[in-house]
Each structure stands twice: as C-alpha cells, then as structure tokens.
Amino acid sequence: MRLFTVGPTEMYESTLVEKGKQVPYFRTEEFSKINIENAGMLKQCLGAEESTEIIYLTASGSGAMEAVVMNCFQQTEKVLVIVGGTFGKRFVQICEIHGVPYEAICLESDEELTFEKLQSFAERGFTAMLVNLHETQTGQLYDLEMLGTFCRENNMLFVVDAISTFLCDSYAMEKNGVDVTIISSQKGLCLSPGISMVALSERMKKKIQENKVCSLYFDFKDYIENMKRGQTPFTPAVGIHYELHDMLLRIVEQGVEEHIKEIENRANYFREKIQMLPVTIPDFPLSNAMTPVWFQEEIAEEMADFLRNEKGMIVNPTGGEVGKRSFRVSHMGNLKLCDYDRLVAAMGEWFAMRNNQT
Ligand SMILES: *Cc1c(COP(=O)(O)O)cnc(C)c1O
C-alpha cells in the first residue's frame, strides 16, 4: 500500500519507530526540553524571528484555524478572507460563528489570484487578512510576497494557514511580515494527525494579551504562559511531540531548502510524466505539495478505485462537484520517484483497458 494523499501521508521509517514507543509521562524536564527544542527548530524552518512564540494545540488544523480567529480578532474588526476553495470557506464559516466581520475575495475553481484582483480590495479599512496560502482543494499556491506587501501597505495583520505548504514550498515568516502561521502534524511534517502549531509574531502576542476569549481550552494566553516552561496547559498528544522532534532533527540536518527541493523534484517529475496521459493540470501557480490531476470526463472516482483495489495506491479524492473530474496526488511523505513511475504506469494501464473496451 502506498499513500499519495495529502494527509496522512506515507510516513518515514523513523516516525513509525517513534509511534511504536510507550508514551511517557509528560510533566517532566525532559518533555519540556523536547518542546523547547521543537519550537526552536520550527522557527528556523518557518524563517521566523527569535521573538516569535510557538504554541502547541491538541487539535487538527481546523481547530487551530478556529482558535486563531477566537484569540486574535474581535467583533469590532473587519477581516479580509481569500476564498479559493473549501479551506477558504472554512475561515468564512469560522468568522460567521464567532461574529468577526469579514469580506471575502472569491475565486472560481480555475481562477488565479492576481495583483489586480487583490488591489481592488485596497484601502477599505480591513484590519487583517486570513489566507490558506496553499488552497488544498484546488492546489493553487498564492504569492506570499504579494500578500505580505498588500498587508503592509494597508496596515493589516497577516494570518497564514500554511498547513499544506509548510516544508513543501519556501516560506519566510519574518521577511513577509506574517503575524500568525498555522501548521499541522499530518501534512508536510508527515506525522500522525492530532497536533497543530501556531507561530505568533511579537505584535500579535501583545494583541492576544488584551483580547478576551470565551473558551477554557483554546485561550492562547494560557498556552503562551505555559510555554515559558516548555509545557502545555492540558495533556498534549505527547507521542506526536516526540514524532515531531525526530522529524525536525532530520529536516534541520538535511537543510530545509534541500528538503523542499526533494519535494519539488517529485512534483516536477510527476507533472512531466503525466503529460503522456490524456489529463491536464491547472494553469495557476501550484504548490509542490501535490498535483491536481484533471480528466476530460467524469472518471476520477472510477480510476481512484482501480488504483486502490488493483494496485494498492491511494490517491486523494477532490471534494465537491469537481471531484468527478479530478483527484489529487501528493508529493509529501516517504515517496520516491519510482513510486510515481508505478503510479503513472497504472494510470496508463487503466486508460488502455478502457480504450480496449470501447
Ligand atoms: C488539511 C488542511 C487543514 C486542516 O484540516 P483538518 O482536517 O482539520 O486537519 C487546514 N487548512 C488547509 C489548507 C489544509 O490543507
């Protein structure tokens, strides 16, 4: 079995070893040290300032997205949300539930977010921008520099859900003036699902201290206070913190840019190879994390079934109506170029079989 999915991903051998261990008791110096070291390595991988705060939440990425909106914004503000797919819509839903006024920049499923489109929302009194930098439903990777510049020029706080771009595409938190970066364990980090990390800039940390949050479990003030001793307010998913430590040591040793290059190579290799098949990929800028594969007919589900049942290869279905004509192939995880040879061969086999039938 091979996972070509965006999360969980095909895990590395050493992660599986960590996963198999007895989970230790956690209110210890030893566990505090793991958390502090992890925070340091995460900041390095994010290109974040030393003063950036990292907090750990026991929640999937959506939990972290919601917690960020609850802690960082109030009902007196007006935020701008980029909505290019289902993850953008999730930010909108969260703003509605928590009564945070918002406006959305809505994109069609094949539409690129251009400078002109963004510029039409300039000087409209927004206090912040919320964006899923890689909109994982469509595969579009927005231009971080363009968005960062827009926020700076319009005096807006800048919140980035980087869940499916972190460790797959270059990312520079400080350079682009990002105030909040959200990441999660099961995507580019290739770990078990269950924890999310939030990186907070100095000015966002200050703002959070002044905001009142109606939540016991998700009050960031408590997390920030506890991180002074390398701990979390409540029992974390201890085992995943150890998986994280193992993975970060590996990536930092390899070099983040080297690691990203490896993912980029896989993406380019696959995109080149599928050109011999009757499929297309979108024109807009793509993340290295995955490739959306578009079919001319409504065959995506049937082919995905064939790949799973006959070949043991799991591709990622696409949500919604577009899912009939498209699935997604991940380049994250413990995958090699030969895995893509096998996948493309199997896809070719399916097309050949189908041609013989008609
Ligand atoms: C995966 C993902 C999330 C989190 O989804 P969960 O199912 O809550 O883990 C959030 N944003 C983006 C862009 C994602 O790709």
The ligand as a Gaussian input file, in Angstrom:
#p B3LYP/6-31G(d) Opt

LIG

0 1
 C       -5.500000      19.946000       5.826000
 C       -5.739000      21.393000       5.904000
 C       -6.333000      21.969000       7.027000
 C       -6.752000      21.189000       8.236000
 O       -7.704000      20.234000       8.036000
 P       -8.007000      19.245000       9.245000
 O       -8.857000      18.196000       8.611000
 O       -8.689000      19.997000      10.297000
 O       -6.678000      18.731000       9.689000
 C       -6.492000      23.335000       7.049000
 N       -6.101000      24.106000       6.025000
 C       -5.525000      23.583000       4.936000
 C       -5.110000      24.499000       3.831000
 C       -5.327000      22.209000       4.828000
 O       -4.749000      21.696000       3.743000

